């Protein structure tokens, strides 16, 4: 059953609280109004097909409403994406606790955040929270009254960006197209950055595949010590080296994903040279300007017109 995000209000415990929406952005100590600068959807349902353009900023089965507002954000600051079951829900109605999975955040530099289509190349990850000591990233957001903290790198160029906040629910992910992806895009203007690093960029759709180990998974077979492979590339960090548009990023120490990717591959991927991508890195696609060769043992494999990856 789908619930309209515009019409549903919480009248009692009997109403389902399964779905969720990124409804507000707290930035620079300012809590912006609901939907301010965010492309909010008509419905609060998920995207389940990761090959569609809707995986970038939502849409399709959940038509989004445009916004002409741009939210000012300082480089190096931590913003909070605020999640709610509906546009009118309170802090105790975020998402059903059974909807376990990771949280993620991406940026895309654009000329005009209010008009950019969102999908295609240009995305890079800046935050992820997967599965640590038996606790999922979504549970951390629910327990934090819907606040999803995202730190904006301080080494980026100033300008307008799309900020894509995402929660992935894996309770039904043991079957194809069972993972539920929730995301919206906020339209932001970053200022005060040093412009000293250039992140590798990726395409949405493209970076996720339906059979990725972090998307097609039976979470009920996991133990407290299980390692979970967070979907997508490694997060960009200002501490990572950057050359000719290519970077070798490190995973967050709280996710233990690097070792999990090694286990999933059954072999240890060869570290990339100055111009050879490691496993899962982008190596081609429409508009891609980075490295087009892969480290030993991997082949640049086309996923769609926007994205090829080393696999």
N, C-alpha and C positions, 0 to 999 in steps of 0.2 A: 504494500500500500504506500502511495506517495502522499506526502503532506505539503500543502502550499506554504511556503515560507512567509507569504504575505498575509495569509488568513488564519493560520493556526496559532492559538495562544495556549498557554499552559493553564488548564482548569483543574487539574488534579493528577494524582499519581497514575491514573488509568491510561493517560495518553502516552503513546509510544515516544521515546526520546532517542530513537536509533540514529537518525541522520543528523548532519551538522553543517553549519555555514560559517565561513570566516566573515564576520559582520562588521568589525571595527578595527582600526589601527591606533594603538597608543604610541605616540612619537613625541620626543622632546618634551616629556611631562604633560603632554596634551592628549586627552582622550577624545578623539574625533567622534562626531555623531555616527550612528548606525548608517552604513552604506556610503559615508562620505569618502569619496576618492576610491571606492571599491566597486568592482563590477559584480554586483550581487545577483544571484539567480532567482528566477521565479519559483523554482522548486528546490527543496533541500536534499534531493537525491544524489547518488554517487555517479561517477563515470566508471564503467567497468571494462570498456574497450580501450586499451592503451594505445591503439594505432590511430585513433581519431584526433582531429585537430582540437576537439573539446578537452583533451587531457592537459592543454596548456593553461587556459583560464576559465574552464567550464563552458557551458553552453549546450547545444544540441537538445538532449532531453530535458535540460534545465536552462532554458533561455535566460541570458543575463541582461541586466539593465545597464546601459552606458552611464558613465559619470564624466562630467567636465571638470571635476575637482582634482587638484594635485596636492599631495601631502608633503610638506617640507620635512626632511630627515637629515640629521647631522651624521657625517661619516664617523664611524667609531662608536656610535651610540647603540643602545639596545632598545629595539621597539618590541611591542607586544601585539601579535595578531590575536584578536579576541574571537573565540569560537562560541557559537550558540546553536541550539537545536533549530530555532527559527529566528526571524528578525526581532521578535518581541519577547524572546525567552530571557530568563534571568541567569545569574552565575551558577545556579545549581541545576541548570538544564542545558548541559553542553553536548553530550552524546552518550548513548547507552554504554555502560561500563563493560559490556560484553564485546564491544567493538575495539578489539586490541590490535595494535600495530604501531608503525613508526610515524614520527612527524618529520617534516622536511621543509626547507625553504630555498627558493631560487631567486635570482635576479636576472633581468635582461635589460641592457642599456638600449634606449630607444630615442628617436628624435622627438616624438610627442607621445607621452604616456597615455593621453586621453584617446588617441586615435589608432595607435599601433594594434595590429590584429592579434598579437600575442604568440600565435603558433609559428613554428619555423625555428631557424637557428638563432643563436645569441644567448642561450640560457646557461647559467652556471650556478651550482649549488653552494649555499653559504651556511646551511645548518642541517643537522640531522640528529635524531634521538631514536635509537632502535630498541634493543632488548638488553637490559642490564640487570643481572641478579634477579631475574624473574619479573622485572617490571618493564612494561612497554611505554613508549613515548606518549601514546594517546592517553594512558592512565595518568601520566605526569601532568598533561594539560587539563584533564578532567579534575584532578585533585587541586589544580592551581586555579580553579574557578574559570576555566576556559582560556587562560592566558598562555600564549605560546611565545616564549622569548626568542628573539632573533637579533643577533649582533650584526650590524652593518660594517663590513670591512673598511678600515680607514685609509687604505691605499688605492682606492678606486678613483677614477676621474669623476669630477662633478658632472651633474646632468640629470636628465630624467630617466627613470627606470620603471619597469614593472616588477613588483615584489609578489612572488607566487608562494603563498603559504599552503601547506598540504598535510592532511592526515589520511593514512591508509588503514582501513579496517580489514583484518584478515580472518575474521571468524568463519567466513565461507570460502576461504581461498584454497581449499584442498581440491577444488574442481576448477576447470577452465573458466575464465572470466568471473571467478568468484570473489576476487579481491575488490573492495569498494574504495575508490579514490575520491577524496573530497578536496577541492581546491578552489580558491578564488584569487584574483589578481588585484593588488592595490597599486594605485598610480602615485609614484613618489618622485620627489626631486632631492637628490643627495648633494650636499654642499660640505666643503671643508675637507675633502679628500686630498691625498697627496699625489694621486695619479702616478704612482711609482710601479704598479704591477698591472699585468694584463692577463686576466683569467682565460683559460681555455673555455670555449663555448660549445654548447651542444644543442641538439634540436629536440623540440617537443611538438609533435610526437617524434619518437625515435630512440630516446635514451632508455625507455622501458620496453620490455618484451613480455608477452603473456606467460611465457614459461621461465621468466627470471626466478631464481630461487627465493627471492624476497617477495614475489608476487604470487607464485604458485607454490603453496606450502600448507602443511597441516600443522597448525600451531598447537594443537592439542596433544601432539606426540612429543612436544618439547619439554625438557626439564629446566630447572632453574639455571643450570650451567650451560644450556645449549647456546650456540652462537647463531646469530641471525644475520643474513646478508642484506643490508639495506639497499634497496633499488637505486639505480642511478650512479653517477660518477662520484668520486671523492669530493668533499667540500673544498672550495677554494679558500686558501688562507693567505694573508699578507706575508707570512713567514716563508711560504713556499717560493722556490725559485721560479722565474718566468723568463722564457726566451722564445722569440719569434711566435708568440701567441700560444705557446705550449707550456704547461706546468705539470709538475709532479706534486700533487697535493697529498696530505695525510688525513686519515680518518680520525674522527674524534676518539679520544682515549676511552670514552664511556661506552663505545659501541662494540669494540673488539671486532670490527668488520674486516680489517686487513687479513687476519688469520682465517676468518670465515671464508673470504673469497679464495684464499689459497686452498682450503679444504674442498670448496665447491669445484674448483678447477682440477683437483686431483694431482696437479703439479704446480710448482711455484713459478709464477710468471716471471720472465726475464725483465729486469729493470730497463726502462726505456733509455736510449741514448739521446743525444741532443735533438735528434729528429726520428724517433721511432716510438710508437705508442705502445704502452703496456696493455694487458688484457682489459677489456671493457672501455678503453678510451676511443673517442671519435677519431676517424681517419679519413672521412670524406662526407660528401653530401652537398646539396645545393647551398651555395653561399659560404661553405666552410673554407677557411684559409689557413688552417693549422697543418700539422704534420700528416702526411698521407701514407706513411709506411709504418709497419708494425714490428715490434721486437721479435726476436727469433722464437719460432714456435707458434706464432699467431698470424692470421691472414685478415686483411681488410675486407670485411664482409658487408655487403649492402643490405640494409634493413628496409629502407624506402628512399624516395628521392631526396629527402632531407638529411639522411643519416646513414653512415656506415661506421662500423666499429671493429676493433681488433678482437678477434674471437678464435 
